[in-house]
């Protein structure tokens, strides 16, 4: 990544690894190199922003690692750190939060898998940045520690930014319906008013719960091979959009005895919300296709 020549008359030609690790002069030399690197990064950001953005993806992982390893490095380059949005724009923390009412920074780690959520944020003109590397999980936690008022939230963690004002409503009959068709007795179901009335439901998992599971996976302490609907943890919430015509019909049907057609529709809605979160297992895919064909036959 970096080439150069250092003139060091105080450093002997024959040196051992232990000498390099313990010698105070080598430590000063290392600190000086770090300072020069930081000065160059800041210079590129301040005077050649376009060029800096063009090479940032090549620098990104090294900058993040440097920040995690050396707090002095972070303090020097923190104002030159960039986040790439799904639209291809590069933003600093300050630029992202400008004119925002809250201190949340919304991100995605899979543009394709989370496209439904991303589209909802786009319609509200809310930038979504990309964190799709393994080191990013540690890096965003590090940034939150350094900036106590900032919170990183994945787009599928909450509907607060893309819903109309108003509290979440719990409809017990709808909740029972979706619990029955999902096979998850403790699935939390709520009625919200999403600004996009074309989306019937979204599945959300709390940011804290997801990060904890990601940490367990990273250290090999969590086996997530079971991708069935029954593996959904308690922290998941199925948010039903009360502005959507399908949900309105289900609400009406729940006033009396629920028809088989409504059960199939509810099953399809739930399956699609799961699909926007993750891939189907083999059994889920078979059930989804069977239910889809059944609905088509009754059209």
Secondary structure, DSSP 4 states (H G I P E B T S, - for coil): --------TTS-SS--HHHHHH-HHHHHHHHHHHHHHHHHHHHHHHH-HHHHHHHHHHHHHHHHHHHHH-HHHHHHHGGG--EEBTTS-EE-HHHHHTT-SS-EEEEES-TTTTHHHHHHHHHTT---EE--SHHHHHHHHHHHHHSTT-EEEETTS-SGGGB-SS--B--HHHHHHHHHHHT-TT-EEEEE-BS-TT--EEEEE-HHHHHHHHHHHHTT-------SGGG--TTEEEEEETTSHHHHHHHHHTTSPPPHHHHHHHHHHHHHHHHTTS---HHHHHHHHHHHHHHHHT-
